Amino acid sequence: MAITIEKIGTIRNKLGEGPVWDVKEKALYWIDGQAPAIYRFDPATGNIKEWKTPKPIGSFALREKGGAIAALADGFYTFDFNSGEARLIGSPLAKPGTNFNDGKTDARGRFIAGTLDSKFAGPNGSVFSLDTTLKVSVIEPAIGCTNGPCFSPDNRTFYCADSVARIIWAWDYDLATGTVSNKREFVKVKGMGGVPDGASVDADGNYWSVMAGGGKIACFKPDGTLARTVEVPGVPIVTSVMFGGDNLDVMYVTSIGEKALRMEPGPDGGALLAIRGVGAKGKPEPRFAG
């Protein structure tokens, strides 16, 4: 089957990020970190909804109780889709010079999200875990830019990229406690063009990472070797990827619509894309259980 790439709607995001396919609603949510806003796309109708957030948003997770948990610039918030209200959970977490970025939910419904160094310089960020009682813990104290947090299909490995260091790390993950150990280098991204950004793990355990600035998506096997790449013409600054659709075989990709990484966004920069025919299927994304 040939690969096809479709632009969804007419929205052009400043900083498209964080796609989340919800298997219950059969809909795709994603964000524009700088609008800032959360969006929902219904493939059955083509309808797109938008909710503004009061601060820049790095990532979010849909919540079993309704609404969402959002990693806004300074910390974790609950978000109500009916009222548009965002409420800070506890105290601000982001240190001076950092702000929240990418996040993902584990199989027990915890939300894992981390911060980045706003100067994109050194390991001044951290990766946090918000558990189902709304308690926060730090699982990685030093990271330059949190991107592509993901879990293996057996939930025993946690992956997360540091876009500043251009390294994708792996840890052993204890699903029962939500703790990590045995940090190790999974992939050092060199010579591929771009930096590792958002990611998704497919049902076979392959780690799909977009290469922001490289206009491509790289697929790494569970042993860290490069399996293949998928080129995304006209969109050099791709930002994240999530499998969706009825069979979880549609690859939804977000992108940047403004100049970034010292390069222009390209003719289709900022678009939400649906890529079909990659020959891989994703796994369902859990909702936040707290």
KOLRO-266124 format. One record per residue: x, y, z of N, C-alpha, C, CB in turn. Coordinates in steps of 0.05 Angstrom, whole numbers, plus 5000, padded with zeros to 4 digits. Glycine has a CB too. Layout:
BEGIN
X, Y, Z, X, Y, Z, X, Y, Z, X, Y, Z
...
% end
This chain:
BEGIN
5017, 4976, 5000, 5000, 5000, 5000, 5017, 5025, 5000, 4981, 5000, 5024
5012, 5043, 4982, 5028, 5067, 4979, 5021, 5086, 5003, 5023, 5081, 4952
5041, 5101, 5011, 5037, 5121, 5032, 5024, 5146, 5020, 5064, 5129, 5045
5003, 5155, 5034, 4989, 5180, 5026, 4990, 5199, 5050, 4960, 5174, 5017
4991, 5225, 5043, 4992, 5246, 5064, 4969, 5266, 5058, 5019, 5261, 5065
4952, 5270, 5078, 4928, 5287, 5075, 4930, 5310, 5096, 4902, 5272, 5079
4925, 5335, 5087, 4923, 5357, 5105, 4894, 5358, 5116, 4930, 5384, 5091
4892, 5360, 5143, 4866, 5361, 5156, 4857, 5389, 5160, 4867, 5346, 5183
4834, 5397, 5148, 4823, 5423, 5152, 4841, 5445, 5141, 4817, 5428, 5181
4836, 5469, 5151, 4851, 5492, 5142, 4868, 5505, 5164, 4833, 5513, 5130
4867, 5494, 5188, 4882, 5505, 5211, 4912, 5504, 5206, 4874, 5490, 5237
4925, 5525, 5212, 4954, 5526, 5211, 4964, 5535, 5238, 4965, 5545, 5188
4975, 5516, 5253, 4984, 5522, 5280, 5010, 5536, 5281, 4986, 5496, 5296
5013, 5554, 5302, 5040, 5565, 5307, 5058, 5544, 5317, 5038, 5589, 5327
5048, 5528, 5337, 5064, 5507, 5349, 5046, 5483, 5354, 5077, 5516, 5376
5039, 5469, 5332, 5023, 5445, 5335, 5039, 5423, 5350, 5014, 5435, 5307
5025, 5410, 5368, 5039, 5390, 5385, 5018, 5371, 5397, 5055, 5404, 5407
5029, 5350, 5411, 5014, 5334, 5429, 4989, 5320, 5419, 5006, 5350, 5451
4989, 5307, 5395, 4965, 5293, 5386, 4957, 5270, 5404, 4968, 5284, 5358
4932, 5267, 5410, 4921, 5246, 5426, 4896, 5234, 5413, 4914, 5256, 5456
4898, 5209, 5405, 4874, 5196, 5393, 4859, 5182, 5416, 4882, 5175, 5371
4834, 5189, 5419, 4817, 5177, 5440, 4800, 5155, 5428, 4799, 5199, 5454
4804, 5130, 5437, 4790, 5107, 5425, 4761, 5108, 5432, 4803, 5081, 5434
4753, 5120, 5455, 4725, 5121, 5463, 4709, 5140, 5445, 4722, 5130, 5492
4720, 5163, 5439, 4706, 5182, 5423, 4712, 5179, 5393, 4714, 5210, 5432
4732, 5163, 5386, 4741, 5161, 5359, 4747, 5189, 5347, 4721, 5146, 5341
4762, 5204, 5363, 4769, 5231, 5355, 4798, 5237, 5362, 4750, 5252, 5368
4809, 5257, 5348, 4836, 5265, 5353, 4836, 5292, 5366, 4853, 5266, 5326
4851, 5294, 5388, 4856, 5320, 5402, 4885, 5327, 5397, 4850, 5318, 5432
4891, 5353, 5396, 4919, 5362, 5395, 4919, 5391, 5405, 4930, 5360, 5366
4943, 5403, 5406, 4946, 5430, 5417, 4961, 5448, 5398, 4959, 5429, 5444
4958, 5474, 5403, 4976, 5494, 5393, 4988, 5507, 5417, 4962, 5515, 5373
5013, 5502, 5423, 5026, 5512, 5447, 5026, 5542, 5450, 5053, 5501, 5449
5026, 5556, 5427, 5028, 5585, 5428, 5002, 5600, 5423, 5048, 5593, 5408
4981, 5586, 5414, 4956, 5600, 5409, 4945, 5614, 5434, 4935, 5580, 5398
4946, 5602, 5458, 4948, 5573, 5462, 4920, 5560, 5462, 4963, 5566, 5488
4918, 5535, 5453, 4892, 5523, 5451, 4894, 5493, 5449, 4878, 5534, 5426
4871, 5480, 5455, 4867, 5451, 5451, 4847, 5448, 5428, 4858, 5436, 5477
4851, 5429, 5411, 4833, 5424, 5388, 4823, 5396, 5388, 4848, 5430, 5361
4800, 5392, 5376, 4788, 5365, 5373, 4779, 5362, 5344, 4765, 5360, 5393
4788, 5340, 5331, 4780, 5334, 5304, 4763, 5309, 5303, 4805, 5332, 5285
4740, 5310, 5292, 4722, 5287, 5288, 4724, 5277, 5260, 4693, 5293, 5296
4738, 5255, 5254, 4741, 5246, 5227, 4715, 5239, 5213, 4759, 5222, 5226
4694, 5231, 5229, 4669, 5223, 5217, 4654, 5247, 5205, 4651, 5210, 5239
4658, 5271, 5217, 4643, 5294, 5207, 4662, 5316, 5195, 4628, 5307, 5229
4688, 5314, 5201, 4706, 5334, 5193, 4706, 5359, 5210, 4701, 5342, 5164
4690, 5358, 5231, 4687, 5381, 5249, 4712, 5384, 5267, 4662, 5378, 5266
4720, 5409, 5271, 4743, 5416, 5288, 4733, 5436, 5309, 4767, 5428, 5272
4737, 5430, 5335, 4731, 5448, 5357, 4756, 5459, 5369, 4714, 5433, 5378
4754, 5482, 5382, 4777, 5495, 5394, 4770, 5506, 5422, 4787, 5518, 5376
4788, 5502, 5441, 4786, 5513, 5468, 4811, 5528, 5474, 4780, 5491, 5489
4809, 5553, 5481, 4832, 5569, 5489, 4841, 5561, 5517, 4826, 5599, 5487
4867, 5562, 5522, 4878, 5558, 5549, 4890, 5584, 5559, 4899, 5534, 5549
4890, 5588, 5585, 4898, 5614, 5596, 4929, 5619, 5595, 4889, 5617, 5624
4944, 5598, 5591, 4973, 5600, 5589, 4983, 5582, 5567, 4987, 5593, 5617
5008, 5586, 5558, 5019, 5567, 5538, 5016, 5538, 5548, 5048, 5574, 5532
5010, 5520, 5530, 5006, 5492, 5538, 5027, 5474, 5525, 4978, 5483, 5530
5038, 5456, 5541, 5059, 5438, 5531, 5048, 5411, 5522, 5080, 5434, 5551
5028, 5401, 5537, 5016, 5375, 5531, 4991, 5372, 5549, 5036, 5351, 5537
4976, 5350, 5545, 4952, 5346, 5560, 4944, 5316, 5558, 4929, 5364, 5551
4926, 5308, 5575, 4914, 5281, 5574, 4884, 5283, 5579, 4928, 5261, 5594
4868, 5269, 5565, 4840, 5268, 5571, 4836, 5253, 5597, 4824, 5254, 5548
4815, 5260, 5612, 4811, 5250, 5639, 4786, 5232, 5640, 4807, 5273, 5658
4789, 5209, 5654, 4766, 5191, 5656, 4742, 5204, 5667, 4774, 5167, 5674
4746, 5223, 5686, 4724, 5237, 5699, 4712, 5259, 5681, 4733, 5249, 5725
4723, 5263, 5658, 4715, 5285, 5640, 4735, 5308, 5641, 4687, 5295, 5648
4736, 5323, 5619, 4756, 5344, 5617, 4783, 5333, 5612, 4755, 5361, 5642
4803, 5348, 5621, 4831, 5340, 5616, 4849, 5349, 5639, 4840, 5353, 5590
4873, 5337, 5638, 4895, 5346, 5654, 4915, 5359, 5635, 4909, 5322, 5670
4922, 5384, 5640, 4939, 5399, 5622, 4965, 5407, 5635, 4924, 5424, 5611
4987, 5404, 5621, 5012, 5415, 5629, 5015, 5442, 5617, 5037, 5396, 5621
5006, 5463, 5631, 5009, 5490, 5622, 5038, 5499, 5629, 4988, 5509, 5634
5044, 5524, 5623, 5072, 5533, 5624, 5086, 5527, 5651, 5073, 5562, 5619
5071, 5530, 5673, 5084, 5528, 5699, 5077, 5504, 5716, 5077, 5552, 5715
5057, 5488, 5707, 5050, 5465, 5724, 5026, 5450, 5712, 5044, 5474, 5752
5016, 5431, 5729, 4993, 5415, 5721, 4967, 5429, 5728, 4995, 5387, 5734
4947, 5428, 5710, 4921, 5440, 5714, 4899, 5420, 5706, 4919, 5466, 5698
4876, 5422, 5719, 4852, 5410, 5709, 4840, 5429, 5688, 4832, 5402, 5731
4828, 5418, 5667, 4815, 5435, 5647, 4787, 5425, 5641, 4832, 5435, 5621
4768, 5443, 5642, 4740, 5436, 5638, 4732, 5445, 5609, 4722, 5450, 5659
4725, 5426, 5593, 4717, 5432, 5565, 4691, 5448, 5563, 4715, 5407, 5548
4674, 5445, 5583, 4648, 5460, 5583, 4652, 5489, 5589, 4629, 5447, 5602
4667, 5495, 5610, 4671, 5523, 5618, 4696, 5536, 5608, 4671, 5524, 5648
4716, 5519, 5600, 4742, 5530, 5592, 4759, 5538, 5615, 4738, 5554, 5574
4751, 5530, 5640, 4766, 5537, 5664, 4789, 5519, 5668, 4747, 5537, 5688
4812, 5530, 5675, 4836, 5515, 5683, 4843, 5521, 5712, 4860, 5522, 5664
4847, 5500, 5727, 4854, 5503, 5756, 4881, 5490, 5762, 4832, 5491, 5774
4899, 5505, 5774, 4925, 5495, 5781, 4923, 5473, 5802, 4943, 5517, 5791
4937, 5451, 5798, 4939, 5429, 5818, 4963, 5434, 5835, 4939, 5401, 5804
4959, 5439, 5861, 4982, 5444, 5878, 4996, 5470, 5872, 5002, 5421, 5876
5023, 5470, 5871, 5039, 5493, 5867, 5052, 5492, 5839, 5060, 5496, 5889
5061, 5515, 5828, 5076, 5514, 5803, 5100, 5497, 5806, 5084, 5543, 5795
5107, 5482, 5785, 5129, 5463, 5786, 5153, 5471, 5769, 5119, 5436, 5776
5148, 5486, 5748, 5170, 5494, 5730, 5189, 5513, 5744, 5159, 5506, 5705
5214, 5507, 5743, 5235, 5525, 5755, 5238, 5549, 5737, 5262, 5510, 5758
5248, 5571, 5748, 5254, 5595, 5731, 5271, 5587, 5707, 5268, 5617, 5747
5263, 5597, 5683, 5277, 5591, 5659, 5269, 5565, 5646, 5306, 5589, 5665
5248, 5552, 5657, 5237, 5528, 5644, 5207, 5530, 5641, 5245, 5503, 5661
5196, 5514, 5624, 5167, 5512, 5622, 5159, 5484, 5612, 5156, 5534, 5602
5135, 5477, 5617, 5126, 5449, 5610, 5125, 5445, 5580, 5099, 5443, 5623
5130, 5419, 5573, 5130, 5411, 5545, 5114, 5385, 5543, 5159, 5408, 5534
5126, 5365, 5532, 5111, 5341, 5524, 5103, 5323, 5547, 5128, 5325, 5505
5082, 5307, 5543, 5072, 5289, 5563, 5057, 5265, 5552, 5054, 5304, 5583
5053, 5244, 5568, 5038, 5221, 5559, 5028, 5206, 5584, 5057, 5202, 5542
5006, 5191, 5580, 4994, 5176, 5603, 5004, 5147, 5603, 4964, 5177, 5601
5010, 5136, 5627, 5018, 5108, 5628, 4993, 5090, 5630, 5037, 5103, 5652
4997, 5064, 5630, 4975, 5045, 5630, 4958, 5045, 5655, 4985, 5018, 5624
4968, 5056, 5677, 4953, 5058, 5702, 4939, 5085, 5704, 4972, 5054, 5726
4942, 5102, 5684, 4928, 5128, 5684, 4943, 5150, 5697, 4903, 5125, 5697
4970, 5147, 5702, 4986, 5170, 5711, 4993, 5187, 5687, 5012, 5160, 5726
4997, 5213, 5692, 5005, 5231, 5670, 5034, 5239, 5675, 4987, 5256, 5669
5051, 5232, 5655, 5080, 5238, 5656, 5086, 5261, 5637, 5097, 5212, 5649
5097, 5283, 5648, 5103, 5306, 5631, 5127, 5320, 5642, 5079, 5325, 5629
5142, 5333, 5624, 5167, 5346, 5633, 5170, 5374, 5622, 5190, 5329, 5625
5191, 5387, 5632, 5197, 5414, 5625, 5220, 5416, 5606, 5202, 5431, 5650
5225, 5440, 5596, 5248, 5446, 5578, 5262, 5471, 5587, 5239, 5448, 5549
5287, 5473, 5580, 5303, 5497, 5584, 5294, 5517, 5563, 5334, 5491, 5584
5283, 5540, 5571, 5272, 5559, 5552, 5294, 5570, 5533, 5259, 5582, 5566
5319, 5568, 5540, 5341, 5576, 5523, 5352, 5553, 5506, 5364, 5589, 5539
5340, 5529, 5510, 5348, 5505, 5495, 5378, 5501, 5498, 5340, 5508, 5465
5388, 5504, 5523, 5417, 5504, 5527, 5427, 5480, 5543, 5426, 5529, 5541
5417, 5476, 5567, 5427, 5455, 5584, 5406, 5439, 5598, 5446, 5466, 5605
5413, 5419, 5614, 5394, 5401, 5627, 5381, 5413, 5651, 5408, 5375, 5635
5366, 5435, 5647, 5353, 5449, 5670, 5324, 5441, 5674, 5355, 5478, 5665
5314, 5423, 5657, 5286, 5414, 5660, 5285, 5389, 5676, 5274, 5410, 5633
5261, 5379, 5681, 5256, 5355, 5696, 5232, 5340, 5684, 5251, 5361, 5726
5229, 5315, 5690, 5206, 5299, 5682, 5190, 5292, 5707, 5214, 5273, 5666
5164, 5298, 5707, 5147, 5294, 5730, 5126, 5273, 5725, 5134, 5321, 5738
5116, 5261, 5746, 5094, 5242, 5745, 5072, 5252, 5763, 5103, 5213, 5753
5048, 5255, 5751, 5024, 5262, 5766, 5007, 5237, 5769, 5007, 5285, 5752
5005, 5227, 5794, 4990, 5202, 5798, 4960, 5206, 5801, 5001, 5187, 5822
4946, 5185, 5804, 4917, 5186, 5804, 4905, 5199, 5830, 4905, 5159, 5801
4922, 5204, 5850, 4913, 5219, 5873, 4921, 5249, 5871, 4925, 5207, 5899
4932, 5257, 5848, 4942, 5284, 5842, 4967, 5290, 5857, 4920, 5304, 5849
4982, 5270, 5865, 5008, 5274, 5877, 5029, 5274, 5856, 5014, 5251, 5898
5049, 5292, 5858, 5070, 5296, 5838, 5096, 5285, 5849, 5072, 5326, 5831
5111, 5271, 5832, 5138, 5262, 5838, 5156, 5268, 5814, 5138, 5232, 5845
5181, 5270, 5819, 5201, 5274, 5798, 5213, 5247, 5790, 5224, 5294, 5807
5212, 5240, 5765, 5224, 5214, 5756, 5250, 5219, 5741, 5205, 5199, 5739
5255, 5243, 5732, 5281, 5250, 5719, 5287, 5279, 5726, 5280, 5245, 5688
5308, 5284, 5742, 5314, 5311, 5751, 5328, 5329, 5732, 5329, 5309, 5776
5340, 5318, 5711, 5357, 5335, 5694, 5353, 5328, 5665, 5387, 5333, 5702
5340, 5346, 5650, 5336, 5341, 5621, 5334, 5368, 5607, 5309, 5325, 5616
5345, 5370, 5583, 5345, 5396, 5569, 5318, 5403, 5558, 5365, 5395, 5548
5305, 5384, 5544, 5279, 5389, 5532, 5264, 5363, 5531, 5282, 5402, 5504
5243, 5360, 5547, 5228, 5335, 5548, 5211, 5332, 5523, 5209, 5335, 5573
5215, 5310, 5509, 5199, 5304, 5485, 5196, 5274, 5481, 5213, 5317, 5460
5174, 5267, 5468, 5170, 5239, 5461, 5168, 5219, 5483, 5191, 5231, 5443
5156, 5226, 5507, 5153, 5205, 5527, 5134, 5184, 5518, 5143, 5218, 5554
5142, 5159, 5521, 5126, 5136, 5511, 5132, 5112, 5528, 5132, 5131, 5481
5114, 5092, 5525, 5117, 5067, 5539, 5116, 5043, 5520, 5095, 5063, 5561
5132, 5023, 5525, 5132, 4998, 5509, 5105, 4984, 5513, 5156, 4980, 5517
5098, 4967, 5494, 5072, 4953, 5497, 5069, 4936, 5522, 5068, 4935, 5473
5092, 4926, 5533, 5090, 4911, 5558, 5092, 4929, 5583, 5111, 4889, 5558
5094, 4955, 5578, 5096, 4975, 5600, 5120, 4972, 5618, 5071, 4973, 5617
5140, 4958, 5608, 5165, 4954, 5624, 5187, 4974, 5617, 5174, 4926, 5621
5183, 4989, 5595, 5204, 5008, 5587, 5191, 5036, 5582, 5218, 4999, 5561
5203, 5056, 5594, 5195, 5084, 5589, 5216, 5097, 5572, 5192, 5099, 5616
5207, 5111, 5551, 5225, 5125, 5533, 5220, 5155, 5536, 5222, 5116, 5504
5241, 5171, 5533, 5238, 5200, 5532, 5262, 5212, 5518, 5234, 5212, 5561
5257, 5230, 5499, 5279, 5244, 5485, 5287, 5270, 5499, 5271, 5249, 5456
5312, 5276, 5498, 5322, 5302, 5505, 5330, 5316, 5479, 5346, 5301, 5526
5314, 5335, 5470, 5319, 5347, 5444, 5343, 5365, 5444, 5295, 5364, 5436
5352, 5374, 5468, 5377, 5390, 5469, 5401, 5372, 5465, 5379, 5405, 5496
5401, 5350, 5479, 5424, 5331, 5476, 5422, 5313, 5451, 5425, 5313, 5501
5398, 5313, 5438, 5393, 5297, 5415, 5397, 5267, 5421, 5411, 5305, 5392
5387, 5260, 5445, 5388, 5232, 5454, 5360, 5223, 5462, 5409, 5228, 5477
5353, 5199, 5454, 5328, 5186, 5464, 5337, 5166, 5486, 5312, 5172, 5441
5327, 5171, 5510, 5334, 5154, 5532, 5314, 5132, 5537, 5338, 5170, 5558
5322, 5111, 5551, 5303, 5090, 5560, 5309, 5084, 5589, 5307, 5064, 5542
5288, 5077, 5603, 5289, 5069, 5631, 5273, 5043, 5635, 5279, 5092, 5651
5280, 5027, 5655, 5261, 5006, 5664, 5239, 5020, 5678, 5276, 4985, 5682
5214, 5011, 5674, 5191, 5024, 5686, 5175, 5004, 5703, 5172, 5036, 5664
5170, 5012, 5727, 5154, 4996, 5745, 5126, 5007, 5745, 5166, 4996, 5775
5108, 4993, 5731, 5081, 5003, 5727, 5066, 5004, 5754, 5066, 4985, 5707
5072, 4986, 5772, 5057, 4985, 5797, 5063, 5010, 5814, 5066, 4961, 5813
5088, 5020, 5813, 5095, 5043, 5830, 5099, 5069, 5814, 5121, 5037, 5845
5101, 5066, 5787, 5106, 5090, 5771, 5134, 5101, 5773, 5087, 5111, 5778
5153, 5084, 5781, 5181, 5092, 5784, 5199, 5082, 5762, 5192, 5083, 5811
5221, 5095, 5758, 5240, 5087, 5736, 5267, 5079, 5748, 5244, 5110, 5716
5282, 5064, 5733, 5309, 5056, 5741, 5325, 5049, 5716, 5309, 5032, 5761
5351, 5045, 5719, 5368, 5035, 5697, 5366, 5053, 5672, 5360, 5007, 5690
5371, 5079, 5676, 5372, 5097, 5653, 5394, 5090, 5634, 5375, 5126, 5663
5388, 5090, 5608, 5407, 5082, 5588, 5401, 5096, 5561, 5408, 5052, 5584
5421, 5099, 5545, 5418, 5111, 5519, 5404, 5091, 5500, 5445, 5120, 5507
5382, 5100, 5488, 5367, 5084, 5469, 5376, 5090, 5441, 5337, 5088, 5472
5376, 5116, 5434, 5386, 5125, 5408, 5399, 5152, 5410, 5362, 5126, 5387
5423, 5154, 5399, 5436, 5181, 5397, 5431, 5190, 5368, 5467, 5179, 5404
5416, 5211, 5365, 5408, 5220, 5338, 5430, 5237, 5326, 5381, 5236, 5339
5444, 5226, 5307, 5465, 5240, 5293, 5462, 5237, 5263, 5493, 5230, 5302
5467, 5259, 5248, 5467, 5257, 5219, 5441, 5252, 5206, 5486, 5236, 5211
5419, 5254, 5221, 5393, 5249, 5209, 5379, 5275, 5201, 5375, 5234, 5228
5390, 5297, 5209, 5376, 5323, 5205, 5354, 5326, 5225, 5365, 5324, 5176
5353, 5349, 5238, 5333, 5355, 5257, 5339, 5343, 5285, 5307, 5344, 5248
5320, 5347, 5303, 5323, 5337, 5331, 5299, 5320, 5338, 5325, 5361, 5350
5303, 5300, 5356, 5281, 5283, 5363, 5260, 5299, 5379, 5291, 5259, 5381
5235, 5297, 5370, 5213, 5312, 5382, 5192, 5292, 5392, 5201, 5332, 5362
5167, 5297, 5386, 5145, 5280, 5396, 5147, 5252, 5384, 5119, 5292, 5389
5135, 5233, 5397, 5138, 5205, 5389, 5114, 5188, 5397, 5163, 5193, 5401
5113, 5164, 5385, 5093, 5144, 5392, 5104, 5117, 5389, 5067, 5148, 5374
5096, 5098, 5406, 5105, 5070, 5403, 5082, 5054, 5391, 5113, 5059, 5431
5089, 5038, 5371, 5068, 5022, 5358, 5063, 4995, 5373, 5075, 5016, 5329
5044, 4980, 5363, 5036, 4955, 5376, 5059, 4934, 5376, 5012, 4943, 5363
5078, 4937, 5358, 5101, 4918, 5357, 5125, 4928, 5374, 5109, 4914, 5329
5121, 4951, 5387, 5143, 4961, 5404, 5163, 4979, 5390, 5158, 4939, 5415
5158, 4987, 5365, 5175, 5005, 5351, 5170, 5034, 5360, 5172, 5002, 5320
5191, 5050, 5363, 5189, 5077, 5372, 5191, 5096, 5348, 5212, 5084, 5393
5169, 5110, 5342, 5167, 5129, 5320, 5172, 5157, 5330, 5140, 5126, 5305
5194, 5169, 5322, 5201, 5196, 5331, 5202, 5215, 5307, 5229, 5196, 5345
5188, 5238, 5309, 5191, 5258, 5288, 5218, 5272, 5292, 5168, 5279, 5289
5229, 5280, 5269, 5254, 5294, 5269, 5248, 5323, 5262, 5275, 5282, 5249
5244, 5340, 5283, 5238, 5368, 5279, 5261, 5382, 5265, 5231, 5382, 5305
5255, 5394, 5242, 5275, 5407, 5226, 5286, 5389, 5205, 5298, 5416, 5244
5279, 5364, 5206, 5288, 5344, 5186, 5266, 5335, 5167, 5299, 5320, 5200
5241, 5343, 5173, 5219, 5336, 5154, 5214, 5307, 5151, 5224, 5348, 5128
5218, 5292, 5173, 5215, 5263, 5170, 5207, 5251, 5197, 5240, 5250, 5160
5198, 5226, 5196, 5192, 5210, 5220, 5209, 5186, 5219, 5161, 5202, 5221
5224, 5181, 5241, 5242, 5158, 5242, 5230, 5136, 5259, 5270, 5167, 5253
5232, 5112, 5249, 5222, 5088, 5264, 5246, 5072, 5274, 5203, 5071, 5246
5247, 5069, 5301, 5269, 5054, 5313, 5258, 5028, 5325, 5283, 5071, 5335
5272, 5006, 5320, 5264, 4981, 5331, 5269, 4981, 5362, 5280, 4958, 5318
5257, 4961, 5376, 5261, 4961, 5405, 5291, 4959, 5414, 5247, 4937, 5417
5308, 4950, 5396, 5337, 4949, 5403, 5352, 4975, 5396, 5350, 4926, 5389
5337, 4995, 5386, 5348, 5021, 5380, 5359, 5025, 5352, 5370, 5026, 5398
5358, 5004, 5335, 5367, 5007, 5308, 5345, 5020, 5291, 5375, 4979, 5296
5354, 5035, 5271, 5336, 5049, 5253, 5323, 5029, 5234, 5350, 5072, 5238
5296, 5028, 5234, 5282, 5010, 5216, 5276, 5023, 5189, 5257, 5000, 5229
5267, 5049, 5191, 5259, 5063, 5166, 5253, 5092, 5173, 5234, 5050, 5153
5250, 5108, 5153, 5241, 5136, 5156, 5218, 5141, 5137, 5265, 5156, 5151
5201, 5159, 5145, 5178, 5168, 5128, 5182, 5198, 5123, 5150, 5162, 5141
5186, 5206, 5099, 5190, 5234, 5092, 5163, 5249, 5092, 5203, 5237, 5064
5164, 5274, 5101, 5139, 5291, 5102, 5145, 5316, 5085, 5132, 5299, 5131
5140, 5315, 5059, 5147, 5337, 5041, 5131, 5363, 5048, 5141, 5330, 5012
5144, 5385, 5047, 5131, 5411, 5051, 5128, 5419, 5080, 5105, 5411, 5038
5137, 5401, 5098, 5133, 5406, 5127, 5160, 5399, 5141, 5109, 5390, 5139
5179, 5417, 5140, 5205, 5410, 5152, 5205, 5408, 5182, 5226, 5430, 5143
5187, 5424, 5195, 5187, 5424, 5225, 5163, 5409, 5235, 5187, 5453, 5235
5164, 5382, 5231, 5144, 5365, 5244, 5150, 5364, 5273, 5144, 5336, 5230
5129, 5359, 5290, 5133, 5361, 5319, 5125, 5337, 5335, 5118, 5384, 5329
5104, 5322, 5326, 5095, 5299, 5341, 5078, 5281, 5324, 5080, 5308, 5366
5074, 5257, 5335, 5059, 5236, 5320, 5043, 5219, 5339, 5079, 5219, 5303
5019, 5210, 5329, 5002, 5192, 5344, 4986, 5175, 5325, 4983, 5208, 5363
4984, 5149, 5331, 4968, 5131, 5314, 4939, 5134, 5322, 4978, 5102, 5317
4921, 5135, 5302, 4893, 5138, 5307, 4877, 5124, 5285, 4885, 5167, 5310
4851, 5131, 5284, 4833, 5118, 5265, 4821, 5093, 5277, 4848, 5111, 5239
4801, 5082, 5264, 4786, 5059, 5274, 4804, 5036, 5280, 4765, 5051, 5254
4825, 5032, 5263, 4843, 5010, 5266, 4871, 5018, 5277, 4847, 4996, 5240
4872, 5043, 5287, 4898, 5054, 5297, 4920, 5052, 5277, 4905, 5040, 5323
4914, 5055, 5252, 4934, 5052, 5231, 4938, 5078, 5215, 4927, 5030, 5212
4926, 5100, 5224, 4930, 5126, 5212, 4949, 5142, 5230, 4903, 5142, 5209
4970, 5152, 5218, 4990, 5167, 5232, 4984, 5197, 5231, 5019, 5161, 5222
4975, 5209, 5253, 4970, 5237, 5254, 4995, 5252, 5263, 4946, 5243, 5274
5002, 5273, 5248, 5027, 5288, 5253, 5021, 5318, 5255, 5047, 5283, 5230
5033, 5330, 5276, 5030, 5359, 5280, 5056, 5373, 5270, 5025, 5366, 5309
5054, 5399, 5268, 5077, 5414, 5257, 5077, 5443, 5266, 5078, 5412, 5226
5099, 5457, 5260, 5103, 5485, 5267, 5098, 5502, 5242, 5131, 5490, 5278
5083, 5525, 5246, 5076, 5542, 5224, 5091, 5569, 5224, 5048, 5548, 5224
5111, 5571, 5241, 5128, 5595, 5242, 5157, 5588, 5239, 5122, 5612, 5268
5174, 5608, 5234, 5202, 5603, 5233, 5212, 5592, 5260, 5218, 5628, 5225
5227, 5571, 5259, 5238, 5559, 5283, 5262, 5542, 5276, 5217, 5541, 5298
5279, 5537, 5295, 5304, 5521, 5290, 5320, 5533, 5267, 5297, 5492, 5285
5319, 5560, 5265, 5333, 5575, 5244, 5325, 5567, 5216, 5363, 5570, 5247
5299, 5559, 5213, 5290, 5551, 5187, 5261, 5560, 5183, 5293, 5521, 5182
5253, 5563, 5158, 5225, 5570, 5151, 5207, 5545, 5154, 5224, 5581, 5122
5181, 5549, 5159, 5164, 5527, 5165, 5156, 5510, 5141, 5139, 5537, 5178
5161, 5520, 5117, 5153, 5505, 5093, 5125, 5512, 5085, 5155, 5476, 5098
5117, 5505, 5060, 5091, 5513, 5049, 5067, 5502, 5065, 5089, 5504, 5021
5070, 5479, 5078, 5049, 5467, 5093, 5054, 5467, 5123, 5044, 5439, 5084
5074, 5483, 5132, 5081, 5484, 5160, 5057, 5493, 5177, 5104, 5503, 5164
5053, 5480, 5200, 5031, 5486, 5217, 5007, 5469, 5212, 5024, 5514, 5215
5007, 5453, 5191, 4984, 5436, 5185, 4983, 5411, 5203, 4985, 5427, 5155
4959, 5401, 5206, 4955, 5374, 5218, 4953, 5355, 5195, 4929, 5373, 5237
4968, 5333, 5196, 4970, 5314, 5174, 4960, 5287, 5182, 4998, 5312, 5163
4948, 5273, 5163, 4941, 5245, 5167, 4956, 5228, 5146, 4910, 5240, 5164
4974, 5211, 5156, 4990, 5194, 5138, 4980, 5166, 5139, 5021, 5196, 5146
4974, 5155, 5116, 4963, 5127, 5114, 4982, 5110, 5098, 4935, 5127, 5102
4981, 5084, 5104, 4997, 5065, 5088, 5025, 5060, 5099, 4999, 5075, 5061
5030, 5067, 5124, 5057, 5062, 5135, 5061, 5033, 5144, 5062, 5080, 5159
5039, 5018, 5145, 5042, 4989, 5152, 5047, 4984, 5181, 5064, 4978, 5136
5038, 5002, 5198, 5041, 4998, 5227, 5015, 5006, 5241, 5065, 5014, 5238
5011, 4995, 5264, 4987, 5002, 5281, 4996, 5010, 5308, 4968, 4978, 5283
4982, 5029, 5320, 4989, 5039, 5346, 4975, 5022, 5368, 4981, 5068, 5349
4977, 5032, 5392, 4963, 5020, 5415, 4946, 5042, 5428, 4983, 5008, 5435
4924, 5034, 5441, 4906, 5054, 5452, 4919, 5072, 5473, 4882, 5041, 5465
4912, 5097, 5472, 4924, 5116, 5492, 4906, 5117, 5516, 4926, 5145, 5479
4916, 5111, 5540, 4899, 5112, 5564, 4892, 5140, 5571, 4914, 5098, 5588
4869, 5142, 5585, 4861, 5168, 5596, 4874, 5171, 5624, 4830, 5171, 5598
4876, 5196, 5634, 4885, 5201, 5661, 4863, 5190, 5681, 4890, 5231, 5666
4871, 5174, 5700, 4852, 5160, 5717, 4846, 5174, 5743, 4862, 5133, 5723
4858, 5198, 5748, 4853, 5212, 5773, 4830, 5231, 5771, 4878, 5226, 5781
% end
